[in-house]
Amino acid sequence: MIVLTDAQVIVVHRLLTAVLLNESYQLADVEDALIWLSPENRQILCPFDSLWARNLAQEIVRELRS
């Protein structure tokens, strides 16, 4: 189970909302969220791939609308 602080939840919520709405977001927020949501001792070699993120967000929005 992942436990986030209130401040972390706000950042993750804002980030996911921005991705879903195709709005701009800060790379630092993405990097922080990846660290918070990753298992301990797991090294993250590549922060978010923007094309993958955009495609995923578009697919989620399509599913939500249908």
C-alpha positions in Angstrom: 0.0 0.0 0.0 1.2 3.5 -0.8 0.6 6.2 1.7 1.0 9.8 0.6 0.9 13.0 2.6 -1.9 15.5 1.9 0.6 17.7 0.1 1.7 14.8 -2.1 -1.9 13.9 -2.9 -2.6 17.4 -4.0 0.5 17.4 -6.3 -0.5 14.0 -7.8 -4.1 15.0 -8.3 -3.1 18.3 -10.0 -0.6 16.4 -12.2 -3.1 13.7 -13.3 -5.8 16.4 -14.0 -3.3 18.4 -16.1 -2.3 15.3 -18.1 -6.0 14.3 -18.7 -6.9 17.8 -19.8 -3.8 18.2 -21.9 -2.7 21.2 -19.8 0.9 22.1 -19.0 2.5 20.7 -15.9 5.9 20.8 -14.2 8.4 18.1 -14.8 9.5 18.4 -11.2 6.0 17.3 -10.2 6.2 14.3 -12.5 9.6 13.3 -11.1 8.3 13.7 -7.5 5.2 11.7 -8.2 7.2 8.9 -9.8 9.4 8.6 -6.7 6.4 8.7 -4.3 4.5 6.0 -6.2 7.4 3.7 -6.9 8.4 0.8 -4.6 11.3 1.6 -2.3 14.8 1.1 -3.7 13.6 1.1 -7.2 15.7 3.3 -9.4 13.8 5.4 -12.0 16.0 5.6 -15.1 13.7 7.7 -17.2 11.2 10.3 -16.0 7.9 10.4 -17.9 8.0 10.0 -21.7 5.7 12.8 -22.9 4.4 11.1 -26.0 3.4 8.0 -23.9 1.8 10.2 -21.3 -0.2 12.2 -23.9 -1.4 9.0 -25.6 -2.4 7.5 -22.3 -4.3 10.6 -21.2 -6.1 10.7 -24.6 -7.1 7.1 -24.3 -8.4 7.6 -20.7 -10.4 10.7 -21.8 -11.9 8.7 -24.7 -12.9 5.9 -22.4 -14.4 8.3 -19.9 -16.5 10.0 -22.6 -17.8 6.7 -24.0 
